[in-house]
Amino acid sequence: SLVFYSFPLLSLETRYHNVIYLLITIFASYLATTDVSIYRVASHLAVCLVLLSNAFSIFYDILASQLVEEKRNITSLMIYALFFSATLSITIGTIFFIFSNHLMGIFGHDFVNKGKQVFRILIIGYGFVGATEVIDKFLYIIGHPKIVMFNFLCLVLLNIGWGFYFIDRKIIGISLATTISLLILSIVIEDISSNLSLV
């Protein structure tokens, strides 16, 4: 029980970076050393979309906690938070997408060509998560930390499964696996929240 309730308190950086390291560990033997480095760099850059979108979540946490204590519905607050997170995620994601060459080029010429493709694929997945991750905060506040834990475990399993399915495409396949898994997670989170009583 303690694991389920404390898991959401882990930083977003810790959660998603753990997924990155897990995938690198599992699929490293199938990839060239350069590809492993490219995926690592592109993933860490793309995760910034989630971190930036949730940098403002502390304000939602405070407001939502007060509303829950007063036994008031927090649906309106969650809709506002989703709108803000989605707007921020789309804006920053678009900037990342346009300047992907320059961002990946910071780490060397070898990271530009293939790295740009990997980064752009991951931007889509992490962009969706950046728009919906705030729902995790609300699920925790209204007493559903097990859902957060279950969703994350599903993300890990989906990522590994899709990874083996796309392994023939090497680094591009691993990136597709991550993005597809993140898209599914985002859709599931949104669907769960729409069916819960946010009181």
N, C-alpha and C positions, 0 to 999 in steps of 0.2 A: 504493500500500500504506500509506503514511504517513497519508493522508487517512482511510482506513478505521479505522486503529488509534487515531488521535487524536480522531476524531469523538465517541466516547462520553465523552471527557473534557470536552467542552463542557458547561457547566452546563445543567440542565434549563430554567432560566429563559431562557437564550439560545435553546435549541432551539424551545421552544413560542412564545416571543415572536416569533421569526422567522417562524413560520407565521402568526401573527396579522397581522404587518405585510405579509406576502405577500398574504394574502387581502384585506386592506384596499386594497392597491395595485391588485389585479386587479379587484375588484368595486366600488370607490369610485364609478365613473361610473354604476353602476346604483342607487346608494343615495343617499338624502338625507344632507346633512351631519350632521344630528342622529343618523341611524341609524348612520353610521360611528363617531361618538363613543360611542354606546351599545354597539356591538359591541366596540369597543376596551376600554371600561371593564369590561363584563361578562366578556370573555375574560381580562383580567388578574386579575380577582377569582377566576374559576374555576380559573385555573392554580395558584392558591395551594393547591388540593387536592393537586396533584401535588407541589408543593414541600414542603408540610407532611408528606406521607406519606414523602418521601425524606430528610427532615431526619435521620432515624435510620439511614440506609443506611450511614453510615461504620462503624457497628458490625458490620453484616453483611459489609462489605468486608473488614474485618480478620479476622473469624472465617473467612470463606470462603477467603481467601487462605492462611491457615494450614492449613486442611483440604486444600486443593489441593496445597500443598507436601508434605503428609504422604500424598498420594495417597489421601485418604479421600473418601467420597461426601458431597456437600453437599445432597442431596435434602431431608433433614429440616430443615436450616437454611433452605432456600428456602421450604419449606412454612410454617415458623414466621414467616418474614419476610412472606410473602403474607398470612397470617392477620392479622398485626399491621397491615400496610398497609391491608388491606381494612377492618378494624375502625375504624381511624383515619379512613380516607377516608369511610366511611359515616357515622360520627359527625359529622365536620366538615361533610360534604356536607348532612346533614339540618339542621344548624344554619343553614348558608347558605341552604338552601331555605326554611326557616321564616321567616327574617329577611331574605329577599331584598328586600322593600320598603324596609327600613331601610338596608340596605347600598347599594342603588342610589340611594336618596334622599339619601345623603351628597353626591352629585354634582349634585343639583338636581332640581326637581319634574318636569322633562321626562324624566328617566331612570327614573321610577318605573313608570308603566303599561306601556309597551312594553319597557322595560329589564328589568322583573321577569320577563317571559316569556322573553326572550333569556337572561337569567342562569340561570333554572331549567333551560332546555334544555341549556345548556353545563355546568351542574353535573353532569348525568347522564353526559355524555361524559368530562369531566375526572375525575369521581369514579371511573369504571372504570379510567382510566389511572393514577390515584393508587394504586389497588389492585394494579395489575400492573406498573407501571413498574420496580419493584425487580428484576424478572426481567432487565431490561437489564444491571443491575450484575453479575448472576451469569453472564450470557452473555459479558460482557467478561472476567470473571475466568477462565472456563474456555476462553477463546481463540476466541470467536465474535463479534468486533467488527463483521464484515461483515454479520452478521444484523441487528445494531442499526442500522447505516447503511441497509441495504436497507428495513427496516421503516419508518424515518423518511421515506425517499424515497417509499415507498408511501403514507404518511399524507398527504404534500403533494399527490401526484397525485390520490388519492381525494378529498381536500378540495376541490380545484379542480373535479374532475369533478362531484361532487355539488352543488357551488356553482352551476354553470351549470344543472344539472337543476332546482334549487329556486329559481332566481333570480326567478321570477315572484312568489314569496312574500316578496321583499325581505329585510329583516333577519332575519325569522323563518326564511326559507329558508336563508340563509347559516349561521345557528346550527344548524339541523337538519343541514346538510351537515357541519359540524365535528363534531357529536356522533356522527353515523352513522360517520364516518371513524374517530373515536377508539374507538368500540365495536368496529369491525372490527379495528383495530390491537390492541386488548386481547385479543380472542379469538385472533388469530393468534399473538401473543406467548405466550399461555398454552399453545396447542397445540404450538408449537415447543419450548417448554421441556419439555413432557411426553414428547417424542419424542427428547430428547437424553440422552446419558449424562453425568450431572453428577458426574464423577469428576475 
